[in-house]
Amino acid sequence: MSMNEITRIIRAEVNKQGYNLEERESNSSSSKYFKLYFDDTSLLFRVADHATKSNIMTLRIDKKTTAKSVEGFITNRCRDLGIRRMRELLGGTR
């Protein structure tokens, strides 16, 4: 899958979940960074075709990557953001 196809799937899934999305391309590699957010709660992840050197959640793409695996990754990130948002609203950090 190409980065354009993956980006299209990510946008569609995020839109379906009702969240907002910002996108930034890396200046030094083929990675693309995404900020998933709702109000002041956000979650950062990246899509790359190479291993990560940071602690940012990464969807690593290769020739085996499918639309279903991308959708699953994004659905899980949206769920993570929802949990993070709920914790912030309830005043907890756990």
MODELLER restraints for C-alpha pairs under 7 A, 6 or more apart:
rsr = mdl.restraints
at = mdl.atoms
rsr.add(forms.Gaussian(group=physical.xy_distance, feature=features.Distance(at['CA:1:A'], at['CA:63:A']), mean=6.86, stdev=0.5))
rsr.add(forms.Gaussian(group=physical.xy_distance, feature=features.Distance(at['CA:1:A'], at['CA:65:A']), mean=6.59, stdev=0.5))
rsr.add(forms.Gaussian(group=physical.xy_distance, feature=features.Distance(at['CA:6:A'], at['CA:70:A']), mean=6.97, stdev=0.5))
rsr.add(forms.Gaussian(group=physical.xy_distance, feature=features.Distance(at['CA:9:A'], at['CA:71:A']), mean=6.87, stdev=0.5))
rsr.add(forms.Gaussian(group=physical.xy_distance, feature=features.Distance(at['CA:10:A'], at['CA:74:A']), mean=6.44, stdev=0.5))
rsr.add(forms.Gaussian(group=physical.xy_distance, feature=features.Distance(at['CA:13:A'], at['CA:71:A']), mean=6.74, stdev=0.5))
rsr.add(forms.Gaussian(group=physical.xy_distance, feature=features.Distance(at['CA:13:A'], at['CA:74:A']), mean=6.77, stdev=0.5))
rsr.add(forms.Gaussian(group=physical.xy_distance, feature=features.Distance(at['CA:14:A'], at['CA:20:A']), mean=6.84, stdev=0.5))
rsr.add(forms.Gaussian(group=physical.xy_distance, feature=features.Distance(at['CA:19:A'], at['CA:36:A']), mean=6.87, stdev=0.5))
rsr.add(forms.Gaussian(group=physical.xy_distance, feature=features.Distance(at['CA:19:A'], at['CA:37:A']), mean=6.06, stdev=0.5))
rsr.add(forms.Gaussian(group=physical.xy_distance, feature=features.Distance(at['CA:19:A'], at['CA:38:A']), mean=5.65, stdev=0.5))
rsr.add(forms.Gaussian(group=physical.xy_distance, feature=features.Distance(at['CA:20:A'], at['CA:36:A']), mean=5.83, stdev=0.5))
rsr.add(forms.Gaussian(group=physical.xy_distance, feature=features.Distance(at['CA:20:A'], at['CA:37:A']), mean=5.24, stdev=0.5))
rsr.add(forms.Gaussian(group=physical.xy_distance, feature=features.Distance(at['CA:20:A'], at['CA:38:A']), mean=6.14, stdev=0.5))
rsr.add(forms.Gaussian(group=physical.xy_distance, feature=features.Distance(at['CA:21:A'], at['CA:34:A']), mean=6.69, stdev=0.5))
rsr.add(forms.Gaussian(group=physical.xy_distance, feature=features.Distance(at['CA:21:A'], at['CA:35:A']), mean=5.61, stdev=0.5))
rsr.add(forms.Gaussian(group=physical.xy_distance, feature=features.Distance(at['CA:21:A'], at['CA:36:A']), mean=4.75, stdev=0.5))
rsr.add(forms.Gaussian(group=physical.xy_distance, feature=features.Distance(at['CA:21:A'], at['CA:37:A']), mean=6.30, stdev=0.5))
rsr.add(forms.Gaussian(group=physical.xy_distance, feature=features.Distance(at['CA:22:A'], at['CA:34:A']), mean=5.62, stdev=0.5))
rsr.add(forms.Gaussian(group=physical.xy_distance, feature=features.Distance(at['CA:22:A'], at['CA:35:A']), mean=5.03, stdev=0.5))
rsr.add(forms.Gaussian(group=physical.xy_distance, feature=features.Distance(at['CA:22:A'], at['CA:36:A']), mean=6.68, stdev=0.5))
rsr.add(forms.Gaussian(group=physical.xy_distance, feature=features.Distance(at['CA:23:A'], at['CA:33:A']), mean=5.78, stdev=0.5))
rsr.add(forms.Gaussian(group=physical.xy_distance, feature=features.Distance(at['CA:23:A'], at['CA:34:A']), mean=4.66, stdev=0.5))
rsr.add(forms.Gaussian(group=physical.xy_distance, feature=features.Distance(at['CA:23:A'], at['CA:35:A']), mean=6.50, stdev=0.5))
rsr.add(forms.Gaussian(group=physical.xy_distance, feature=features.Distance(at['CA:24:A'], at['CA:32:A']), mean=5.79, stdev=0.5))
rsr.add(forms.Gaussian(group=physical.xy_distance, feature=features.Distance(at['CA:24:A'], at['CA:33:A']), mean=5.08, stdev=0.5))
rsr.add(forms.Gaussian(group=physical.xy_distance, feature=features.Distance(at['CA:24:A'], at['CA:34:A']), mean=6.43, stdev=0.5))
rsr.add(forms.Gaussian(group=physical.xy_distance, feature=features.Distance(at['CA:25:A'], at['CA:31:A']), mean=6.23, stdev=0.5))
rsr.add(forms.Gaussian(group=physical.xy_distance, feature=features.Distance(at['CA:25:A'], at['CA:32:A']), mean=4.39, stdev=0.5))
rsr.add(forms.Gaussian(group=physical.xy_distance, feature=features.Distance(at['CA:25:A'], at['CA:33:A']), mean=6.03, stdev=0.5))
rsr.add(forms.Gaussian(group=physical.xy_distance, feature=features.Distance(at['CA:26:A'], at['CA:32:A']), mean=5.76, stdev=0.5))
rsr.add(forms.Gaussian(group=physical.xy_distance, feature=features.Distance(at['CA:30:A'], at['CA:48:A']), mean=6.48, stdev=0.5))
rsr.add(forms.Gaussian(group=physical.xy_distance, feature=features.Distance(at['CA:31:A'], at['CA:46:A']), mean=6.74, stdev=0.5))
rsr.add(forms.Gaussian(group=physical.xy_distance, feature=features.Distance(at['CA:31:A'], at['CA:47:A']), mean=5.68, stdev=0.5))
rsr.add(forms.Gaussian(group=physical.xy_distance, feature=features.Distance(at['CA:31:A'], at['CA:48:A']), mean=4.43, stdev=0.5))
rsr.add(forms.Gaussian(group=physical.xy_distance, feature=features.Distance(at['CA:32:A'], at['CA:46:A']), mean=5.60, stdev=0.5))
rsr.add(forms.Gaussian(group=physical.xy_distance, feature=features.Distance(at['CA:32:A'], at['CA:47:A']), mean=5.32, stdev=0.5))
rsr.add(forms.Gaussian(group=physical.xy_distance, feature=features.Distance(at['CA:32:A'], at['CA:48:A']), mean=6.55, stdev=0.5))
rsr.add(forms.Gaussian(group=physical.xy_distance, feature=features.Distance(at['CA:33:A'], at['CA:45:A']), mean=5.98, stdev=0.5))
rsr.add(forms.Gaussian(group=physical.xy_distance, feature=features.Distance(at['CA:33:A'], at['CA:46:A']), mean=4.31, stdev=0.5))
rsr.add(forms.Gaussian(group=physical.xy_distance, feature=features.Distance(at['CA:33:A'], at['CA:47:A']), mean=6.47, stdev=0.5))
rsr.add(forms.Gaussian(group=physical.xy_distance, feature=features.Distance(at['CA:34:A'], at['CA:44:A']), mean=5.82, stdev=0.5))
rsr.add(forms.Gaussian(group=physical.xy_distance, feature=features.Distance(at['CA:34:A'], at['CA:45:A']), mean=5.45, stdev=0.5))
rsr.add(forms.Gaussian(group=physical.xy_distance, feature=features.Distance(at['CA:34:A'], at['CA:46:A']), mean=5.84, stdev=0.5))
rsr.add(forms.Gaussian(group=physical.xy_distance, feature=features.Distance(at['CA:35:A'], at['CA:42:A']), mean=6.58, stdev=0.5))
rsr.add(forms.Gaussian(group=physical.xy_distance, feature=features.Distance(at['CA:35:A'], at['CA:43:A']), mean=5.74, stdev=0.5))
rsr.add(forms.Gaussian(group=physical.xy_distance, feature=features.Distance(at['CA:35:A'], at['CA:44:A']), mean=4.58, stdev=0.5))
rsr.add(forms.Gaussian(group=physical.xy_distance, feature=features.Distance(at['CA:35:A'], at['CA:45:A']), mean=6.60, stdev=0.5))
rsr.add(forms.Gaussian(group=physical.xy_distance, feature=features.Distance(at['CA:36:A'], at['CA:42:A']), mean=5.54, stdev=0.5))
rsr.add(forms.Gaussian(group=physical.xy_distance, feature=features.Distance(at['CA:36:A'], at['CA:43:A']), mean=5.18, stdev=0.5))
rsr.add(forms.Gaussian(group=physical.xy_distance, feature=features.Distance(at['CA:36:A'], at['CA:44:A']), mean=6.27, stdev=0.5))
rsr.add(forms.Gaussian(group=physical.xy_distance, feature=features.Distance(at['CA:37:A'], at['CA:43:A']), mean=6.28, stdev=0.5))
rsr.add(forms.Gaussian(group=physical.xy_distance, feature=features.Distance(at['CA:41:A'], at['CA:85:A']), mean=5.90, stdev=0.5))
rsr.add(forms.Gaussian(group=physical.xy_distance, feature=features.Distance(at['CA:42:A'], at['CA:81:A']), mean=6.72, stdev=0.5))
rsr.add(forms.Gaussian(group=physical.xy_distance, feature=features.Distance(at['CA:43:A'], at['CA:81:A']), mean=6.26, stdev=0.5))
rsr.add(forms.Gaussian(group=physical.xy_distance, feature=features.Distance(at['CA:44:A'], at['CA:56:A']), mean=6.98, stdev=0.5))
rsr.add(forms.Gaussian(group=physical.xy_distance, feature=features.Distance(at['CA:45:A'], at['CA:56:A']), mean=5.82, stdev=0.5))
rsr.add(forms.Gaussian(group=physical.xy_distance, feature=features.Distance(at['CA:45:A'], at['CA:57:A']), mean=4.92, stdev=0.5))
rsr.add(forms.Gaussian(group=physical.xy_distance, feature=features.Distance(at['CA:45:A'], at['CA:58:A']), mean=5.73, stdev=0.5))
rsr.add(forms.Gaussian(group=physical.xy_distance, feature=features.Distance(at['CA:46:A'], at['CA:56:A']), mean=6.95, stdev=0.5))
rsr.add(forms.Gaussian(group=physical.xy_distance, feature=features.Distance(at['CA:46:A'], at['CA:57:A']), mean=6.39, stdev=0.5))
rsr.add(forms.Gaussian(group=physical.xy_distance, feature=features.Distance(at['CA:46:A'], at['CA:58:A']), mean=4.80, stdev=0.5))
rsr.add(forms.Gaussian(group=physical.xy_distance, feature=features.Distance(at['CA:46:A'], at['CA:59:A']), mean=6.29, stdev=0.5))
rsr.add(forms.Gaussian(group=physical.xy_distance, feature=features.Distance(at['CA:47:A'], at['CA:58:A']), mean=5.62, stdev=0.5))
rsr.add(forms.Gaussian(group=physical.xy_distance, feature=features.Distance(at['CA:47:A'], at['CA:59:A']), mean=4.81, stdev=0.5))
rsr.add(forms.Gaussian(group=physical.xy_distance, feature=features.Distance(at['CA:47:A'], at['CA:60:A']), mean=5.95, stdev=0.5))
rsr.add(forms.Gaussian(group=physical.xy_distance, feature=features.Distance(at['CA:48:A'], at['CA:58:A']), mean=6.99, stdev=0.5))
rsr.add(forms.Gaussian(group=physical.xy_distance, feature=features.Distance(at['CA:48:A'], at['CA:59:A']), mean=6.45, stdev=0.5))
rsr.add(forms.Gaussian(group=physical.xy_distance, feature=features.Distance(at['CA:48:A'], at['CA:60:A']), mean=5.10, stdev=0.5))
rsr.add(forms.Gaussian(group=physical.xy_distance, feature=features.Distance(at['CA:48:A'], at['CA:61:A']), mean=5.96, stdev=0.5))
rsr.add(forms.Gaussian(group=physical.xy_distance, feature=features.Distance(at['CA:49:A'], at['CA:60:A']), mean=5.43, stdev=0.5))
rsr.add(forms.Gaussian(group=physical.xy_distance, feature=features.Distance(at['CA:49:A'], at['CA:61:A']), mean=4.88, stdev=0.5))
rsr.add(forms.Gaussian(group=physical.xy_distance, feature=features.Distance(at['CA:49:A'], at['CA:62:A']), mean=6.11, stdev=0.5))
rsr.add(forms.Gaussian(group=physical.xy_distance, feature=features.Distance(at['CA:50:A'], at['CA:60:A']), mean=6.53, stdev=0.5))
rsr.add(forms.Gaussian(group=physical.xy_distance, feature=features.Distance(at['CA:87:A'], at['CA:93:A']), mean=6.26, stdev=0.5))
